Amino acid sequence: MAGVLKLGHASDLAATITGFGLGLPPPLVAVIAVALPPFEILLGLYLIGGWLLGVSATIASLVLAAFAVALASVVARHIATPCGCFGPADAAPATWWTVGRDALFLIPALYLLWWSRARTPE
């Protein structure tokens, strides 16, 4: 759903990414802003469909952890910029609540990762 809400808003997403103050070069920010929404949609479809579940759950866990760390960095540095997690309407400045909310999304991803490994015979 997050990817769908970001589709067609690459310039807003690029501004949000730049606002995180991570020092990413503008060409990389542009690529991320264009590629992230379809990537999130595709990853969600793979998770829902159970396709390559171990791989897709691993990727989802890594991406969600990276998002949580980036947001924690923004909050810790007192940068008043929106999360942008759910598109341009998600305009409130990121807070520790935002970091916690995003970190909670790790729970189902990690569960799917565990479950995909547990159901695979040794």
Buried (B, 14 or more C-beta within 10 A) or exposed (E): EBBBBBBEBBEBBBBBBBBBEEEBEEEEBBBBBBEBBEBBBEBBEBBEEEEEBBEBBBBBBEBBBEBBEBBBBBBEEEEEBBBBBBBBEBEEBBBEEBBEBBBEBBEBBBEBBEBBEEEEEE
